[in-house]
């Protein structure tokens, strides 16, 4: 019998531009729970059959089931919770992750408890108390011990909740290194070998982003920027290598926010002779040529930029605090240094015109990028974009990756936007082929 089973409900459906990594949040929680002596199992559905996984779950007789929920996982998470409820009626079912943080009320019917925000302290504390007590009502009498909980009494309709709480840098650096031993590494590595020719694993070196882009929710780590200690980061990278990975995807909200941290990371990789390709996210704020060269020397192979729009007017609407000129300078600097670049774009933003949208498509094809990706705006609770739009489908979610649809009242035609996105992808792919002839 397991004390708890943590479930990652994503199932790989061969979507274009899929980026498959085992879930860091669940891996972090499992490390903490096991360190506390709690018997913990993990079910990662990425490469699995859901029905077979359910059989495994039922046979384990868990006291608690925890499900992580991102945007594309809402439907499968709710369906899974309902099936678990029928098959293991005595198990407590809880959820956490970005969407329960942003829309907790959507999950109260199918989950006994929702955890919002960072749960690395509150959830293990709750679980220890629950396993000792055995009843949810007893534990919730002291609900102020558990920051971020949210639950609804289905009889009275009363909401019980506590504010979420960010974990400070000192506490984060005392956590055990995440536990990666529950995952199908062979399948993850095969996926990446086929896609890019090497096998990266994800890692986080900083948490949070202080910028205020209107469309960005940052539901888990928020605006509070924190750094991990370099010794812990290097220990984790050595473990990643021991599992057979030969690359890194740095999953920080923006890896280049603190250039001292970037320099320390690069120098540590070089000093410890860790020869792994790595990629990261960056904004377009200035980075010196020397720092770019150091990144290249330490193994940086690609940098992803949130470029969003080819119109400075739209960038101001988004509160991006950058310009197309600044973006062009940084992309050219990285490209000339031998580091590939990728751009994320958003079209159909409130306040745009057809001219600004077409300018973005043209700009994406003009830039010396190695990869592009387009989305339409998705207004999430807690963002300024959410407050701006009308006619919003408040409970909308994606049923599969790379789906672009407008869930608010817009002057733009969804068919037009998707058609132009596909045309731009085709032109970009043709350009990439001709470059390599």
C-alpha positions as CSV (number, residue, x, y, z in Angstrom):
1,X,0.0,0.0,0.0
2,X,1.3,3.5,-0.9
3,X,0.8,6.5,1.3
4,X,0.5,8.6,-1.9
5,X,0.7,8.3,-5.6
6,X,1.6,11.4,-7.6
7,X,0.2,11.4,-11.2
8,X,1.4,13.3,-14.3
9,X,-1.7,13.1,-16.6
10,X,-0.1,14.2,-19.8
11,X,-0.2,11.6,-22.6
12,X,2.0,12.1,-25.7
13,X,-0.1,12.4,-28.8
14,X,2.7,13.3,-31.3
15,X,1.7,16.9,-31.4
16,X,3.9,19.2,-33.5
17,X,6.5,21.1,-31.5
18,X,6.0,18.8,-28.5
19,X,8.8,19.1,-25.9
20,X,8.7,16.1,-23.6
21,X,10.3,16.3,-20.2
22,X,9.6,14.4,-17.0
23,X,7.7,16.7,-14.6
24,X,10.0,18.6,-12.3
25,X,7.3,19.6,-9.8
26,X,6.3,16.0,-9.1
27,X,9.9,14.9,-9.1
28,X,10.7,17.6,-6.5
29,X,7.7,16.6,-4.3
30,X,8.5,12.9,-4.5
31,X,12.1,13.7,-3.3
32,X,10.8,15.7,-0.3
33,X,8.1,13.1,0.7
34,X,10.6,10.2,0.5
35,X,13.1,12.2,2.5
36,X,10.3,12.5,5.2
37,X,9.7,8.8,5.2
38,X,6.4,8.9,3.3
39,X,5.9,5.9,0.9
40,X,5.5,7.6,-2.4
41,X,4.8,6.3,-5.9
42,X,4.8,8.2,-9.2
43,X,2.8,7.5,-12.4
44,X,3.9,9.4,-15.4
45,X,1.4,8.8,-18.2
46,X,3.5,10.4,-21.0
47,X,4.3,7.1,-22.7
48,X,1.7,4.9,-21.0
49,X,-1.7,3.5,-21.5
50,X,-4.1,5.2,-19.1
51,X,-6.1,2.1,-18.4
52,X,-3.0,0.1,-17.5
53,X,-1.9,2.9,-15.2
54,X,-5.3,2.9,-13.5
55,X,-4.9,-0.8,-12.8
56,X,-1.5,-0.1,-11.2
57,X,-3.0,2.7,-9.1
58,X,-5.9,0.6,-7.8
59,X,-3.6,-2.3,-6.9
60,X,-1.4,0.1,-4.8
61,X,-4.4,1.1,-2.6
62,X,-3.1,4.7,-2.1
63,X,-4.3,6.7,0.8
64,X,-3.8,9.9,-1.2
65,X,-3.7,10.6,-5.0
66,X,-2.1,13.8,-6.2
67,X,-2.6,15.0,-9.8
68,X,-0.6,17.8,-11.4
69,X,-2.6,19.9,-13.9
70,X,-1.4,22.2,-16.7
71,X,-3.5,23.8,-19.4
72,X,-3.6,20.9,-21.8
73,X,-4.2,18.4,-19.1
74,X,-7.4,19.7,-17.6
75,X,-9.7,17.3,-19.4
76,X,-7.6,14.2,-18.7
77,X,-7.0,15.2,-15.1
78,X,-10.7,15.6,-14.4
79,X,-11.6,12.3,-16.2
80,X,-8.8,10.6,-14.3
81,X,-10.0,12.0,-10.9
82,X,-13.6,10.7,-11.6
83,X,-12.3,7.2,-12.5
84,X,-10.1,7.1,-9.4
85,X,-13.0,8.2,-7.3
86,X,-15.0,5.2,-8.5
87,X,-12.2,2.7,-8.3
88,X,-10.6,3.8,-5.0
89,X,-13.5,5.6,-3.1
90,X,-11.5,5.8,0.1
91,X,-8.5,7.6,-1.4
92,X,-8.2,11.4,-0.8
93,X,-7.8,13.1,-4.2
94,X,-5.9,16.4,-4.5
95,X,-4.5,18.5,-7.3
96,X,-1.9,21.2,-7.8
97,X,-0.1,23.0,-10.6
98,X,-0.7,26.0,-12.8
99,X,-4.4,25.6,-13.6
100,X,-5.6,24.7,-10.0
101,X,-3.6,27.7,-8.9
102,X,-5.4,30.0,-11.4
103,X,-8.8,28.4,-11.5
104,X,-9.2,26.4,-8.2
105,X,-13.0,26.6,-8.3
106,X,-13.0,24.5,-11.5
107,X,-11.5,21.5,-9.6
108,X,-13.5,21.4,-6.3
109,X,-16.2,19.0,-7.6
110,X,-13.8,16.3,-8.5
111,X,-10.9,16.9,-6.0
112,X,-11.1,16.9,-2.3
113,X,-8.5,19.6,-2.0
114,X,-6.7,22.0,-4.3
115,X,-3.1,23.3,-3.6
116,X,-2.3,26.6,-5.2
117,X,1.2,28.1,-5.9
118,X,4.3,26.6,-4.5
119,X,3.6,23.5,-2.4
120,X,7.0,22.2,-1.5
121,X,6.4,23.0,2.2
122,X,2.6,23.1,2.6
123,X,1.8,19.9,0.8
124,X,4.3,17.6,2.7
125,X,3.2,19.2,6.0
126,X,-0.4,18.6,5.1
127,X,0.3,15.0,4.1
128,X,2.2,14.2,7.3
129,X,-0.7,15.5,9.3
130,X,-3.3,13.8,7.2
131,X,-1.6,10.4,7.4
132,X,-1.4,10.7,11.1
133,X,-4.9,11.9,11.6
134,X,-6.7,9.9,8.9
135,X,-9.5,12.4,8.4
136,X,-9.6,15.5,6.3
137,X,-11.9,17.4,8.6
138,X,-9.5,17.0,11.6
139,X,-6.6,18.3,9.6
140,X,-8.5,21.3,8.1
141,X,-9.4,22.5,11.6
142,X,-5.8,23.8,11.5
143,X,-5.9,24.9,7.9
144,X,-3.7,28.0,8.4
145,X,-0.8,25.6,8.7
146,X,-1.1,24.9,4.9
147,X,-0.6,27.9,2.7
148,X,-2.3,27.7,-0.7
149,X,-5.1,25.2,0.1
150,X,-8.6,25.6,-1.4
151,X,-11.6,23.4,-0.9
152,X,-15.4,23.7,-1.1
153,X,-17.9,22.1,1.2
154,X,-20.3,20.5,-1.3
155,X,-23.1,20.6,1.2
156,X,-22.9,24.2,2.4
157,X,-21.0,25.7,-0.6
158,X,-18.6,27.4,1.8
159,X,-15.1,28.0,0.5
160,X,-12.1,27.3,2.8
161,X,-8.9,28.7,1.6
162,X,-5.5,30.1,2.7
163,X,-3.3,32.5,0.7
164,X,-0.4,30.8,-1.2
165,X,3.1,31.6,0.0
166,X,6.4,31.8,-2.0
167,X,9.3,29.9,-0.6
168,X,12.4,32.0,0.1
169,X,15.8,31.3,-1.5
170,X,17.3,29.9,1.7
171,X,14.6,27.3,2.1
172,X,14.6,26.3,-1.6
173,X,18.4,25.7,-1.4
174,X,17.9,23.3,1.5
175,X,15.5,21.0,-0.4
176,X,16.8,17.6,-1.6
177,X,17.7,17.3,-5.3
178,X,14.7,16.2,-7.3
179,X,14.1,12.4,-7.6
180,X,14.3,11.4,-11.3
181,X,14.1,7.6,-10.8
182,X,10.4,7.1,-11.5
183,X,10.5,7.9,-15.2
184,X,10.9,6.1,-18.5
185,X,14.2,7.7,-19.4
186,X,14.7,5.4,-22.4
187,X,11.5,6.7,-24.1
188,X,12.3,10.3,-23.2
189,X,15.8,10.0,-24.6
190,X,14.6,8.2,-27.8
191,X,12.1,11.0,-28.4
192,X,14.8,13.7,-28.2
193,X,17.4,11.7,-30.2
194,X,14.9,11.4,-33.1
195,X,13.9,15.0,-32.8
196,X,17.2,16.9,-32.3
197,X,20.0,14.3,-32.3
198,X,20.7,14.4,-28.6
199,X,18.8,13.9,-25.3
200,X,18.2,16.8,-23.0
201,X,16.6,16.7,-19.6
202,X,15.0,19.7,-17.9
203,X,16.4,21.5,-14.9
204,X,15.5,24.8,-13.0
205,X,18.3,27.0,-11.8
206,X,16.2,30.1,-10.8
207,X,12.6,30.7,-9.9
208,X,10.2,33.5,-10.7
209,X,10.3,36.5,-13.1
210,X,9.9,40.2,-12.0
211,X,8.6,41.4,-15.3
212,X,5.0,42.3,-15.9
213,X,4.0,41.3,-19.4
214,X,0.2,41.7,-19.6
215,X,-0.5,38.1,-20.8
216,X,1.8,36.2,-18.4
217,X,0.3,34.6,-15.3
218,X,3.4,33.0,-13.7
219,X,1.0,31.0,-11.5
220,X,3.5,29.0,-9.5
221,X,6.7,31.0,-8.9
222,X,5.3,34.5,-9.5
223,X,7.4,37.7,-9.6
224,X,9.7,36.7,-6.7
225,X,13.1,36.0,-8.3
226,X,15.3,33.4,-6.5
227,X,18.5,31.6,-7.4
228,X,19.6,28.1,-6.6
229,X,23.1,27.5,-5.2
230,X,25.6,26.4,-7.9
231,X,26.8,23.3,-5.9
232,X,23.3,21.9,-5.9
233,X,22.8,22.7,-9.6
234,X,26.0,20.9,-10.5
235,X,25.1,17.9,-8.3
236,X,21.8,17.6,-10.2
237,X,23.5,17.9,-13.6
238,X,25.9,15.1,-12.7
239,X,22.9,12.9,-11.7
240,X,21.2,13.8,-15.0
241,X,24.3,12.6,-16.9
242,X,24.4,9.4,-14.9
243,X,20.8,8.6,-16.2
244,X,22.0,8.8,-19.8
245,X,21.1,12.4,-20.8
246,X,23.6,14.4,-22.8
247,X,21.8,17.8,-22.8
248,X,19.9,20.3,-20.7
249,X,16.8,22.3,-21.1
250,X,17.0,25.1,-18.6
251,X,13.3,25.6,-17.7
252,X,13.7,28.9,-15.8
253,X,11.1,31.6,-16.7
254,X,14.1,33.6,-18.0
255,X,17.6,32.2,-17.4
256,X,19.4,35.4,-18.3
257,X,17.7,37.7,-15.8
258,X,20.8,37.6,-13.5
259,X,24.0,37.7,-15.6
260,X,26.2,37.0,-12.6
261,X,24.2,33.7,-12.1
262,X,24.6,33.0,-15.9
263,X,28.4,33.5,-15.6
264,X,28.7,31.3,-12.5
265,X,26.7,28.6,-14.3
266,X,28.8,28.7,-17.4
267,X,32.1,28.8,-15.5
268,X,31.0,25.8,-13.3
269,X,30.2,23.7,-16.4
270,X,33.6,24.5,-17.9
271,X,35.4,23.9,-14.6
272,X,33.8,20.5,-14.0
273,X,34.3,19.6,-17.7
274,X,30.5,19.0,-18.2
275,X,30.2,18.8,-21.9
276,X,26.5,19.0,-22.6
277,X,24.5,21.0,-25.0
278,X,22.0,23.3,-23.3
279,X,19.3,25.7,-24.2
280,X,17.3,28.4,-22.3
281,X,14.8,31.1,-22.4
282,X,15.8,34.8,-22.6
283,X,14.4,38.2,-22.9
284,X,15.9,40.7,-25.3
285,X,17.7,42.9,-22.7
286,X,21.4,43.5,-23.6
287,X,23.9,40.8,-23.0
288,X,27.5,41.5,-23.8
289,X,29.4,39.7,-26.5
290,X,31.8,38.3,-23.9
291,X,28.9,36.8,-22.0
292,X,27.4,35.3,-25.2
293,X,30.8,33.8,-26.0
294,X,31.0,32.3,-22.5
295,X,27.6,30.8,-22.9
296,X,28.7,29.3,-26.2
297,X,32.0,27.9,-24.7
298,X,30.0,26.2,-21.9
299,X,27.7,24.4,-24.3
300,X,24.8,26.7,-25.0
301,X,23.4,25.6,-28.4
302,X,20.0,27.5,-28.6
303,X,18.3,30.4,-26.9
304,X,14.5,30.9,-27.1
305,X,13.2,34.5,-27.1
306,X,9.6,35.7,-26.3
307,X,9.5,38.1,-29.3
308,X,5.7,38.2,-29.5
309,X,5.2,41.0,-32.1
310,X,6.9,42.7,-34.9
311,X,5.2,46.0,-34.0
312,X,6.5,48.2,-31.3
313,X,3.0,49.5,-30.7
314,X,1.8,46.0,-29.9
315,X,4.8,45.3,-27.7
316,X,3.7,48.4,-25.7
317,X,0.2,47.1,-25.5
318,X,1.6,43.8,-24.1
319,X,3.8,45.8,-21.6
320,X,6.9,43.9,-22.9
321,X,9.3,46.8,-22.2
322,X,11.3,46.1,-25.3
323,X,11.5,47.0,-28.9
324,X,12.0,45.1,-32.2
325,X,15.4,46.8,-32.6
326,X,16.6,45.4,-29.3
327,X,15.3,42.0,-30.3
328,X,17.1,42.1,-33.7
329,X,20.3,43.1,-32.0
330,X,20.3,40.2,-29.6
331,X,19.2,37.6,-32.1
332,X,22.0,38.7,-34.5
333,X,24.5,38.7,-31.6
334,X,23.7,35.1,-30.7
335,X,23.4,33.9,-34.3
336,X,26.8,35.4,-35.2
337,X,28.3,33.7,-32.1
338,X,27.2,30.3,-33.4
339,X,24.2,29.9,-31.0
340,X,20.9,29.0,-32.6
341,X,17.9,31.2,-31.9
342,X,14.2,30.5,-31.6
343,X,11.3,32.9,-31.4
344,X,7.9,32.8,-29.8
345,X,5.2,35.0,-31.4
346,X,1.7,36.0,-30.5
347,X,-0.9,37.2,-33.1
348,X,-4.5,38.5,-32.6
349,X,-3.7,40.5,-29.4
350,X,-6.4,43.0,-28.3
351,X,-5.7,46.3,-29.9
352,X,-3.8,44.9,-32.9
353,X,-4.6,45.6,-36.5
354,X,-4.3,43.3,-39.5
355,X,-1.3,45.4,-40.5
356,X,0.5,44.7,-37.2
357,X,-0.3,41.0,-37.5
358,X,1.1,40.8,-41.0
359,X,4.1,42.8,-39.8
360,X,4.7,40.0,-37.2
361,X,4.5,37.3,-39.8
362,X,6.9,39.1,-42.1
363,X,9.3,39.9,-39.2
364,X,9.4,36.2,-38.2
365,X,10.5,35.3,-41.7
366,X,13.1,38.1,-41.9
367,X,14.9,37.3,-38.7
368,X,17.8,34.9,-38.7
369,X,15.9,32.4,-36.5
370,X,16.3,28.6,-36.5
371,X,12.9,27.9,-35.1
372,X,9.6,29.8,-34.8
373,X,6.3,29.2,-32.9
374,X,3.0,31.1,-33.0
375,X,0.1,31.3,-30.6
376,X,-3.0,33.3,-30.2
377,X,-3.7,35.1,-26.9
378,X,-5.0,33.0,-24.0
379,X,-6.3,35.3,-21.2
380,X,-5.5,33.5,-17.9
381,X,-6.9,34.7,-14.5
382,X,-4.6,37.0,-12.7
383,X,-3.3,38.7,-15.9
384,X,-4.0,42.2,-17.1
385,X,-5.0,40.6,-20.4
386,X,-7.8,38.7,-18.6
387,X,-9.1,42.0,-17.3
388,X,-9.0,43.6,-20.7
389,X,-11.0,41.2,-22.8
390,X,-14.8,40.7,-23.2
391,X,-16.9,37.7,-24.0
392,X,-14.4,35.4,-22.3
393,X,-15.0,31.7,-22.0
394,X,-13.9,31.5,-18.4
395,X,-13.4,27.7,-18.2
396,X,-11.9,27.2,-21.6
397,X,-8.9,24.9,-22.0
398,X,-6.8,23.4,-24.7
399,X,-7.7,19.8,-25.6
400,X,-4.3,19.3,-27.4
401,X,-1.0,21.1,-27.8
402,X,-0.5,23.8,-30.4
403,X,-4.2,24.4,-30.7
404,X,-4.9,28.1,-31.5
405,X,-8.4,29.4,-30.9
406,X,-9.8,32.6,-29.6
407,X,-11.7,32.2,-26.3
408,X,-12.7,35.9,-26.1
409,X,-14.6,38.4,-28.2
410,X,-12.1,39.4,-31.0
411,X,-12.3,41.4,-34.2
412,X,-10.0,38.9,-35.8
413,X,-11.2,35.8,-37.6
414,X,-9.8,32.6,-36.1
415,X,-9.6,30.9,-39.5
416,X,-7.6,33.8,-40.9
417,X,-5.1,33.7,-38.0
418,X,-4.6,29.9,-38.2
419,X,-4.4,30.0,-42.0
420,X,-1.7,32.7,-41.9
421,X,0.2,30.8,-39.1
422,X,0.3,27.7,-41.2
423,X,1.4,29.6,-44.3
424,X,4.2,31.2,-42.3
425,X,5.3,27.9,-40.9
426,X,5.5,26.5,-44.5
427,X,7.5,29.5,-45.8
428,X,9.9,29.2,-42.8
429,X,10.4,25.5,-43.4
430,X,11.1,26.1,-47.1
431,X,13.6,28.7,-46.1
432,X,15.4,26.4,-43.7
433,X,15.6,23.7,-46.4
434,X,17.1,26.1,-48.9
435,X,19.6,27.4,-46.4
436,X,21.0,23.8,-46.0
437,X,21.3,23.0,-49.6
